[in-house]
C-alpha cells in the first residue's frame, strides 16, 4: 500500500538515457476517486475495478471508512469494494480533505442521500485558486441550503432536492460531477449547461447509469439528468488514465525514445498527441494502445491549455519541460490554473530558459539541461521534473517524491523498466 507519510523521500536521476520499451496504463486517478465518492449513492456493496494503487485512493478509502463504509482494496487485482451503510456519516474532516481535493466529491452524494453534509474546504495540489463557488451555487439551484463557513462547506436538504436548469460560467469538472451526483436522486429533471466534457466525467456518468441513474448528453456541453427514487450498487471498471499515458508520451519524445503505451487511449489525447507530432514524434496506434517514437531533438511547439477536448492543464508542465530542450522558441499559455507555473522556478534551476509574463511562459530551447537539486510542488510538476532529470547532464534530485505517489503507481519501477537510471531514497 502506498501512503504519503514519507515526506522526506526523493528521486535521484542520472541523465542521458533513452527510454525504450512498454508501459501499462491503469485506471485514472481523476476517475477512480470520483467513482469511490459516488458509491455513497447506493446502499450495499459496489465493486470498482482497475483502481490504481496510489496515495490518493487510500486517502479516499479512509474518508469513506470514516463515513461508515466498509472498504477493501486488493493491490494485485486493483479491485476496490465499498459496502455503504443505510445512513452514512455526513462530515468529512480537514485532516483528510486537506490532502486531496477530490474529497469535495462526497458533497453531492451525501446532500442528496443523507440530506446534510459538512466537508472541509479542500486542499491538494498548490496549482492556484480552485474555488468551490460553482459547487455551492449548483446545490442551491437544486434546492439545498449551502454555504461556506469556518473552513467547511455546509449543505442541507431535509426535504430532498428538486431538478433545475443550471448554467455553469466555466465547464468545471468538479462542479459538474457534484451537480450530477446530487441530481440523480432529485425530484424532476436537471439540465447542466456548459458542463465539463472530460472522459472522467463521462466515466462517472456511465457508472451512475449502471447504478440506475437516467442521464443523457455525457461528453457534450449539455447534460440532462432525470431523477430516480433510488440507486443500486454496481460493478464498474475505471477508464484508463489519459494523463499518465500522456506523461509517457512526453517521456518518449524528450528522451528521443520509443515507448509503447499499453492501455492508453489515443482518442482521449488528440490535441497533446498532435502537438507531439508537430514536435517531430512518430505516433502509431496499436491493438491495445499507442506507440510514440522520437529520433531527434524536439521542435518547439506553442500551446494553450483549455478544458477538454483542449490541451489539458495537467500536461502543461510536460510540454514546458519538452520545450526547454527543444529546437527554437515557444509560448505556453495557461488558461485554467494560474498556479501551474510554480514549478518553473525549479526547472530554471536545471538551466531551463523560461520567462513568465502573466499566464504566458516564453521558453527558449536548448539541447540539454544540467542536473541540480529541485523540489516537486504538485503531482504533475514532480513527474515532469523527473523527466527533466532524464535529459539533464549529471545527477538531479527531486524532493517531495510523495507528490508523484498521488498520481503515478510504480513510477520508479516503470522508469527503470524503460532503461532509466532512477532511484528513490529517504
C-alpha positions as CSV (number, residue, x, y, z in Angstrom):
1,X,0.0,0.0,0.0
2,X,1.2,3.5,-0.9
3,X,0.9,6.3,1.7
4,X,2.0,9.8,1.8
5,X,3.6,9.7,5.3
6,X,7.2,9.6,4.0
7,X,7.6,13.2,3.1
8,X,11.4,13.1,3.1
9,X,11.8,10.7,0.2
10,X,13.3,12.0,-3.0
11,X,14.1,10.7,-6.5
12,X,17.7,10.6,-7.8
13,X,18.1,10.7,-11.6
14,X,21.2,10.3,-13.7
15,X,20.5,11.8,-17.1
16,X,21.4,10.7,-20.6
17,X,19.2,7.6,-21.0
18,X,16.9,6.9,-24.0
19,X,13.7,5.3,-22.8
20,X,12.5,2.3,-24.7
21,X,10.0,-0.5,-24.0
22,X,6.4,-0.8,-22.8
23,X,4.3,0.7,-20.0
24,X,0.9,-0.4,-18.8
25,X,-1.7,2.3,-18.1
26,X,-4.1,1.5,-15.2
27,X,-7.2,3.3,-14.1
28,X,-7.4,7.1,-14.0
29,X,-6.9,8.8,-10.6
30,X,-9.3,11.6,-11.6
31,X,-12.0,9.0,-12.3
32,X,-11.4,6.3,-9.6
33,X,-11.7,8.9,-6.8
34,X,-15.0,10.2,-8.1
35,X,-16.4,6.7,-8.6
36,X,-15.5,5.9,-5.0
37,X,-17.3,9.0,-3.7
38,X,-20.3,8.3,-5.9
39,X,-20.6,4.8,-4.4
40,X,-22.2,6.6,-1.4
41,X,-25.4,6.9,-3.5
42,X,-26.4,3.3,-3.1
43,X,-26.8,1.1,0.0
44,X,-24.8,-2.2,-0.3
45,X,-21.5,-3.3,-1.9
46,X,-20.2,-1.6,-5.0
47,X,-17.2,-3.0,-6.8
48,X,-14.8,-0.7,-8.7
49,X,-12.2,-2.4,-10.9
50,X,-8.9,-1.1,-12.3
51,X,-8.4,1.3,-9.3
52,X,-4.8,2.5,-9.3
53,X,-2.6,1.8,-6.2
54,X,-1.8,5.4,-5.4
55,X,-1.8,7.5,-2.3
56,X,-5.0,9.5,-3.1
57,X,-7.0,6.2,-3.5
58,X,-6.1,5.3,0.1
59,X,-7.0,8.7,1.4
60,X,-10.4,8.4,-0.2
61,X,-10.7,4.9,1.2
62,X,-10.0,6.3,4.7
63,X,-12.5,9.1,4.2
64,X,-15.3,6.6,3.2
65,X,-14.4,4.4,6.1
66,X,-14.9,7.4,8.5
67,X,-18.3,7.9,6.9
68,X,-19.3,4.4,7.9
69,X,-18.4,2.4,4.8
70,X,-16.5,-0.9,4.8
71,X,-13.8,-0.7,2.2
72,X,-11.4,-3.4,1.0
73,X,-8.7,-2.9,-1.7
74,X,-6.6,-5.6,-3.4
75,X,-3.5,-4.0,-4.8
76,X,-2.8,-7.0,-7.0
77,X,-6.2,-7.2,-8.7
78,X,-6.8,-3.4,-8.4
79,X,-10.3,-4.1,-7.2
80,X,-11.9,-1.8,-4.6
81,X,-15.1,-3.0,-2.8
82,X,-17.1,-0.4,-0.9
83,X,-20.0,-1.5,1.3
84,X,-22.2,1.5,2.0
85,X,-24.5,1.7,5.1
86,X,-28.1,2.7,5.0
87,X,-27.2,6.1,6.6
88,X,-23.6,7.1,6.1
89,X,-21.9,9.8,8.1
90,X,-22.1,13.4,6.8
91,X,-18.9,15.1,7.9
92,X,-15.5,15.0,6.1
93,X,-12.9,16.4,8.3
94,X,-10.0,18.7,7.4
95,X,-7.2,16.3,8.3
96,X,-8.1,14.2,5.3
97,X,-9.7,16.7,2.9
98,X,-6.6,18.9,3.1
99,X,-4.5,16.2,1.5
100,X,-6.7,15.7,-1.6
101,X,-9.1,17.9,-3.4
102,X,-11.3,15.1,-4.7
103,X,-12.7,14.8,-1.2
104,X,-15.1,17.5,-2.2
105,X,-16.8,14.9,-4.4
106,X,-18.7,13.5,-1.4
107,X,-20.7,16.7,-1.3
108,X,-23.3,15.8,-4.0
109,X,-23.9,12.2,-2.9
110,X,-24.3,13.0,0.8
111,X,-26.6,16.0,0.5
112,X,-28.9,14.1,-1.8
113,X,-28.9,10.8,0.1
114,X,-28.5,11.9,3.8
115,X,-29.9,15.4,3.5
116,X,-26.9,17.1,5.1
117,X,-23.2,17.3,4.6
118,X,-20.2,19.1,6.0
119,X,-17.0,18.9,4.0
120,X,-13.8,20.8,4.9
121,X,-12.6,23.2,2.2
122,X,-10.4,21.1,0.0
123,X,-6.6,21.1,-0.3
124,X,-4.4,19.0,-2.7
125,X,-2.0,20.5,-5.2
126,X,-0.8,24.1,-5.0
127,X,-1.7,25.0,-8.6
128,X,-3.8,28.0,-8.0
129,X,-7.2,29.0,-6.6
130,X,-9.9,26.5,-7.4
131,X,-12.9,27.9,-5.7
132,X,-16.0,25.8,-4.9
133,X,-18.5,28.6,-5.7
134,X,-19.8,26.7,-8.7
135,X,-20.4,23.6,-6.5
136,X,-22.3,25.6,-3.9
137,X,-24.4,27.6,-6.4
138,X,-25.3,24.3,-8.2
139,X,-26.6,22.8,-4.9
140,X,-28.5,25.9,-4.1
141,X,-30.1,25.8,-7.6
142,X,-31.2,22.2,-6.7
143,X,-32.9,23.5,-3.6
144,X,-30.3,22.9,-0.9
145,X,-29.2,25.4,1.6
146,X,-25.5,25.6,1.2
147,X,-22.8,27.9,2.4
148,X,-19.1,28.1,3.2
149,X,-18.4,28.7,6.9
150,X,-15.5,28.3,9.3
151,X,-13.5,26.3,6.7
152,X,-16.3,24.0,5.8
153,X,-18.9,23.7,3.1
154,X,-22.2,23.0,4.8
155,X,-25.3,21.9,2.8
156,X,-28.7,20.7,3.9
157,X,-31.7,19.4,2.0
158,X,-34.1,17.9,4.6
159,X,-36.9,17.8,2.1
160,X,-34.8,16.5,-0.8
161,X,-33.6,18.2,-3.9
162,X,-35.6,19.5,-6.9
163,X,-34.4,19.3,-10.5
164,X,-33.3,22.6,-12.0
165,X,-31.7,24.3,-15.0
166,X,-28.1,25.1,-14.1
167,X,-25.7,27.1,-16.3
168,X,-22.1,27.0,-15.3
169,X,-20.0,30.1,-16.0
170,X,-17.0,27.7,-16.6
171,X,-17.1,24.0,-17.5
172,X,-15.8,23.0,-14.0
173,X,-15.2,19.3,-13.8
174,X,-15.7,19.1,-10.0
175,X,-18.9,21.2,-10.1
176,X,-20.3,19.2,-13.0
177,X,-19.6,16.0,-11.0
178,X,-21.2,17.2,-7.8
179,X,-24.3,18.5,-9.5
180,X,-24.6,15.2,-11.4
181,X,-24.3,13.1,-8.3
182,X,-26.8,15.3,-6.4
183,X,-29.3,15.5,-9.2
184,X,-29.6,11.7,-9.8
185,X,-31.8,11.4,-6.7
186,X,-33.5,14.8,-7.1
187,X,-37.2,15.1,-7.9
188,X,-37.6,16.0,-11.6
189,X,-35.2,16.9,-14.4
190,X,-31.9,18.7,-14.1
191,X,-30.1,20.3,-17.1
192,X,-26.5,21.3,-16.7
193,X,-25.5,23.8,-19.4
194,X,-21.7,24.3,-20.2
195,X,-21.0,21.0,-18.5
196,X,-17.5,19.6,-18.4
197,X,-16.8,17.1,-21.2
198,X,-13.7,15.3,-19.8
199,X,-13.6,11.5,-20.2
200,X,-13.5,11.2,-16.4
201,X,-16.9,13.0,-16.2
202,X,-18.2,10.6,-18.9
203,X,-16.9,7.6,-16.9
204,X,-18.7,8.9,-13.7
205,X,-21.9,9.3,-15.7
206,X,-21.7,5.7,-17.1
207,X,-21.0,4.5,-13.5
208,X,-24.2,6.3,-12.3
209,X,-26.2,4.9,-15.2
210,X,-25.1,1.4,-14.3
211,X,-26.5,2.1,-10.8
212,X,-29.9,3.0,-12.3
213,X,-29.5,6.7,-12.9
214,X,-31.1,8.4,-16.0
215,X,-28.5,10.6,-17.7
216,X,-28.2,11.9,-21.3
217,X,-25.7,14.1,-23.1
218,X,-22.5,12.8,-21.5
219,X,-19.5,14.2,-23.3
220,X,-21.5,17.1,-24.6
221,X,-21.9,20.6,-23.2
222,X,-25.5,19.9,-22.0
223,X,-26.1,17.0,-19.6
224,X,-29.7,16.1,-18.7
225,X,-30.5,14.1,-15.6
226,X,-33.9,12.7,-14.7
227,X,-34.0,12.0,-11.0
228,X,-34.9,8.5,-9.7
229,X,-36.0,7.4,-6.3
230,X,-33.0,5.1,-5.5
231,X,-29.9,3.7,-7.0
232,X,-28.4,0.2,-6.6
233,X,-24.8,-1.0,-6.1
234,X,-22.9,-1.8,-9.2
235,X,-19.7,-3.2,-10.7
236,X,-17.7,-0.9,-12.9
237,X,-14.2,-0.7,-14.4
238,X,-12.3,2.6,-14.2
239,X,-11.3,4.0,-17.6
240,X,-7.5,4.3,-18.3
241,X,-5.6,7.3,-17.1
242,X,-5.0,9.7,-20.1
243,X,-2.7,12.0,-18.1
244,X,-0.4,9.1,-17.1
245,X,-0.5,8.0,-20.8
246,X,0.4,11.5,-21.9
247,X,3.2,11.6,-19.4
248,X,4.9,8.6,-21.0
249,X,4.3,10.0,-24.5
250,X,6.2,13.1,-23.5
251,X,8.9,11.0,-21.8
252,X,9.4,9.2,-25.2
253,X,9.7,12.4,-27.1
254,X,12.0,14.2,-24.6
255,X,14.5,11.3,-24.3
256,X,14.3,10.5,-28.1
257,X,13.0,7.1,-27.1
258,X,10.4,4.5,-28.2
259,X,7.6,3.7,-25.8
260,X,4.6,1.6,-26.4
261,X,1.8,2.8,-24.1
262,X,-0.5,-0.2,-23.4
263,X,-4.0,0.6,-22.3
264,X,-3.6,4.2,-23.4
265,X,-6.5,5.7,-25.3
266,X,-5.2,8.0,-28.1
267,X,-8.7,9.3,-28.7
268,X,-8.6,11.0,-25.3
269,X,-5.3,12.7,-26.1
270,X,-5.9,14.1,-29.6
271,X,-4.6,17.6,-29.0
272,X,-1.5,16.6,-26.9
273,X,-0.5,13.9,-29.4
274,X,-1.0,16.3,-32.3
275,X,1.4,18.7,-30.5
276,X,4.0,15.9,-30.2
277,X,3.7,15.1,-33.9
278,X,4.3,18.7,-34.6
279,X,7.4,18.4,-32.4
280,X,8.7,15.6,-34.6
281,X,7.3,12.4,-33.0
282,X,6.1,9.4,-34.8
283,X,2.9,8.1,-33.2
284,X,1.0,5.0,-34.3
285,X,-1.9,3.2,-32.7
286,X,-1.7,-0.4,-31.6
287,X,-4.3,-3.1,-30.8
288,X,-4.3,-2.0,-27.2
289,X,-2.8,1.5,-27.0
290,X,-0.4,3.6,-29.0
291,X,3.4,3.9,-29.6
292,X,5.5,7.0,-29.5
293,X,8.9,7.2,-31.3
294,X,11.4,10.1,-31.5
295,X,14.8,10.1,-33.1
296,X,15.8,13.8,-33.0
297,X,15.7,16.9,-30.8
298,X,12.1,18.1,-30.5
299,X,10.9,21.1,-32.3
300,X,9.5,23.9,-30.0
301,X,5.7,23.9,-30.0
302,X,3.3,26.6,-28.8
303,X,0.3,25.5,-26.8
304,X,-2.6,27.0,-24.7
305,X,-4.4,24.9,-22.1
306,X,-8.2,24.6,-22.3
307,X,-10.9,22.5,-20.8
308,X,-11.4,19.1,-22.6
309,X,-11.1,18.5,-25.5
310,X,-8.4,21.1,-25.5
311,X,-4.9,20.7,-24.2
312,X,-5.1,19.5,-20.6
313,X,-3.6,21.7,-17.9
314,X,-2.3,18.5,-16.2
315,X,0.1,18.0,-19.2
316,X,1.2,21.7,-19.3
317,X,4.4,21.0,-17.1
318,X,5.4,18.3,-19.6
319,X,5.2,20.5,-22.7
320,X,7.1,23.3,-20.9
321,X,9.8,20.8,-20.0
322,X,9.9,19.4,-23.5
323,X,10.1,22.9,-25.0
324,X,13.0,23.7,-22.7
325,X,15.2,21.1,-24.5
326,X,13.6,21.7,-27.9
327,X,14.9,23.5,-31.0
328,X,13.5,27.0,-31.2
329,X,11.3,29.3,-29.1
330,X,7.8,28.7,-27.8
331,X,5.0,30.2,-25.8
332,X,2.9,28.2,-23.4
333,X,-0.3,29.8,-22.2
334,X,-2.1,28.6,-19.0
335,X,-5.8,29.3,-19.1
336,X,-7.1,27.0,-16.4
337,X,-4.9,27.1,-13.2
338,X,-2.7,30.2,-12.7
339,X,-0.5,28.4,-10.1
340,X,0.7,25.8,-12.7
341,X,3.8,27.9,-13.3
342,X,5.1,27.5,-9.8
343,X,7.3,24.6,-10.8
344,X,9.1,26.8,-13.5
345,X,11.5,28.2,-10.9
346,X,12.6,24.6,-10.2
347,X,13.0,23.9,-13.9
348,X,15.1,27.0,-14.2
349,X,17.5,25.5,-11.6
350,X,18.2,22.9,-14.1
351,X,19.2,25.6,-16.6
352,X,15.9,26.0,-18.5
353,X,15.5,29.4,-20.1
354,X,11.9,30.5,-19.4
355,X,10.3,33.9,-18.8
356,X,6.9,34.3,-17.3
357,X,4.5,37.1,-18.2
358,X,1.1,36.7,-16.6
359,X,-0.3,33.5,-17.8
360,X,2.2,33.1,-20.6
361,X,5.6,31.3,-20.4
362,X,8.2,32.1,-23.1
363,X,10.6,29.2,-23.5
364,X,13.9,29.3,-25.3
365,X,15.0,25.7,-26.0
366,X,18.5,24.3,-25.5
367,X,20.0,20.9,-26.3
368,X,20.4,19.7,-22.7
369,X,19.7,20.8,-19.1
370,X,22.1,20.5,-16.1
371,X,21.5,18.3,-13.1
372,X,20.7,20.0,-9.8
373,X,18.5,19.5,-6.6
374,X,14.9,20.6,-7.2
375,X,11.6,20.2,-5.3
376,X,8.2,18.9,-6.6
377,X,5.3,21.3,-5.9
378,X,2.5,19.1,-7.1
379,X,1.8,15.7,-8.8
380,X,2.5,16.7,-12.4
381,X,5.3,19.1,-11.6
382,X,7.1,16.3,-9.7
383,X,6.8,13.9,-12.6
384,X,7.9,16.5,-15.1
385,X,11.0,17.4,-13.0
386,X,11.9,13.7,-13.0
387,X,11.7,13.6,-16.8
388,X,13.7,16.8,-16.9
389,X,16.4,15.0,-14.9
390,X,16.5,12.3,-17.6
391,X,17.5,15.0,-20.1
392,X,20.0,16.8,-17.8
393,X,23.7,16.3,-17.7
394,X,24.8,14.7,-14.4
395,X,22.6,13.9,-11.4
396,X,19.3,15.5,-10.5
397,X,17.4,15.0,-7.2
398,X,13.7,15.7,-6.9
399,X,12.5,16.2,-3.3
400,X,8.9,15.7,-2.1
401,X,8.5,12.4,-4.0
402,X,5.2,11.8,-2.2
403,X,3.5,14.3,-4.6
404,X,4.2,11.9,-7.5
405,X,2.8,8.9,-5.5
406,X,-0.5,10.6,-5.5
407,X,-0.9,10.2,-9.3
408,X,1.6,7.6,-10.6
409,X,1.6,4.0,-9.4
410,X,5.0,2.3,-9.6
411,X,6.6,5.4,-11.2
412,X,10.2,4.5,-10.5
413,X,9.7,0.8,-11.4
414,X,8.2,1.8,-14.8
415,X,11.1,4.2,-15.5
416,X,13.7,1.6,-14.6
417,X,12.0,-1.0,-16.9
418,X,12.3,1.6,-19.7
419,X,16.0,1.9,-19.1
420,X,16.2,5.0,-16.9
421,X,18.8,5.4,-14.1
422,X,16.4,6.5,-11.4
423,X,16.4,5.5,-7.7
424,X,14.3,6.5,-4.7
425,X,15.9,7.5,-1.4
426,X,14.8,8.7,2.1
